[in-house]
Amino acid sequence: MPPQHEWLEKDFYKVLGVKKDAEEKELTKAYRKLARQYHPDANPGDAKAEERFKEISAAYDVVGDPDKRSEYDDVRRLGPLGGFGGGGRGGGFGGGGGGFGPDTGMGGGRNFSFDGVDLGDILGGVFGGGGGQQRRGASQARKGDDLDTELHLSFEEAVSGVTTSVHLTSDASCETCSGSGSRPGTKPQACSRCGGRGVLDDNQGLFSLSQPCPGCGGNGRVVTDPCPNCSGSGVERRPRQVKVRIPAGVKDGQRIRLKGRGGPGVAGGPAGDLFVVVVVAAHDTFDRSGDNLTVSVPISFTDAVLGAKVSAPTIDGGSVTLKIPAGTPSGKTFRVKKRGVATKKKTGDLLVSVDVIVPTKLNDEQRAAVETLAAAFPGEAGAEPVETGDQS
């Protein structure tokens, strides 16, 4: 991806509230927190929140991708002129082969590099030209915006996987003109000012800079008979329903990419991507630890002391039988293999913790039995038995 003008103007790390050397996990965590806070669904009608959300998404689209992040860091470090004007490691224009001339790559010959970065490529991306060469159509076709939306799933759907749809309202290719911007039956015409190139060259001596053509806005084409539905923009804002297949074992907060289902491309460029952030609801019975499912099963005091067979529920609506050995303490966990979350890589286990229920109300016969038991285990109770009697 070629560097963009905004790469020099915007500090994407500051937008996400992280340091420049932040690890990938820290970037993702910061993005998810901000995306949830400023998501349009959470701030209906709030234009400022929507703009902030777009800014956050644009920042993460660059620094959240290792390749784009590396290129972004290089551009930010070198600046639009690659640090040429003195004082830096690149030196000045003269000396050490750093001056402009037939061997610098700025007017032809070999490419000039700075710290291993090809400045011809960087300058070409930033200014629309570079190396004295014209970049035909550099401002024409552009990829559409990446979009984010949330998908709320039940605990069971996240465990087993589901094919469903997400609903969102966003810019989309105009259905009337198929995104061309022209009235059906007509076509856009080549711009007479730039000859359909989309750019105009501005000779600055050492540099030949290219800028988007003001006549066509860099598209290279002019709509002479606009579409009545989108007024020639080729884009309309409308509700959309996008089908998405959620794999088994998806986790809360996981981000799923749907390629080409984002915002429409510009001037024939590819559509952006749609990122679906999964929000998983809590379950009344089960919790999750990685690919393992956890559940708590109550057992009686006598079952804990004497041992018993108890039934534990499974996520598919069935149950498994566990043999509880005599003398099992409250909180002890038993593992049932292969009854947890099944993903492509592995299947987790079911972790069953027993919760010993201690009776709080005893009749005279039950109390006598417990006191007899306590007497049979002197020193085990940790306290002396007390006499019972009337309390006023």
Disulfide bonds with the S-S distance in Angstrom:
none
